Amino acid sequence: MTFNPNTEVALLKAQTKLRARKRHKSSKLDKYRTQLCKLYDAGATKAELQRWLAMRGIFVQWTTVKRWLDKNA
């Protein structure tokens, strides 16, 4: 049997799809989705949203807020 790189790559990609299942753990911020989106649309900065969350007992870095907004807002 001869070596076919296209066949080997297809086999590797198929194995990767089986191995690399997406794992999605819900974020602490999902509970506050509506409020965060409304505050952000009203002009609040990411650091201000971080402080708003901290007042409610949710302690996260502002970069976490940024990543969450990038995905959800």
N, C-alpha and C positions, 0 to 999 in steps of 0.2 A: 504494500500500500504506500502511495506517495504522500508526501507532506503537503497539505493544502492549508496555507495560512488563513484563508477566508473561513474555512470550516472550523479551524481551531479558535479563531476570534469569535465566531458565532456561538460555539460551545462555551467559551469563557463568559460571554455576555449573558447567556442563559443561566449559567451558574450564579453569576452576580445578582441577577434579578431574584433568584430564589433566596440568596443569603441576605441581601440588603433590603429587608422589610422596613418600612418606615415605622418608627415608634413615636407615637404622639402622646405625650403626657400633657394633660391640661395645665394651663398656666394659672398661677394665682390671680393674674390680672383678668382672666376671662369673666370672673364674677362681676367685675366692674366695667365691662365692655361699653355699655350705654353711656355711663357717666364719663368715662375716659374719652370716648369719641366726641361727646358733646363739649367737654372742657377744651379739648384740643382744637376743635373747630371754632370755638369761641376765642382762641388765641393764647391759651395756656402753653407755656414751654414744657419741654420734657422734664426739666428739673422741678418745675412747679407741680407737675403731675406726680413726680416722685414724692414730693413733700405732702401732697394731698393724700396719697396712699399711706404714707407714714403716719399721718394723723388718724388713720383708720386701722393702724396696726399691721399694715402690709409693708415690710421693709425690703426694698429691692434697689438695685443701682439704677441710675438714670439710663444707662446703656440698655438695661433690660426693658425699660419703658420704651426706649427708641426702637429696639428690635420688635417689640410687641406691636407698636404703632405701625411700623413698616409692613407688618404682615396683616394687621387687622383694621387699620383706619383708612 
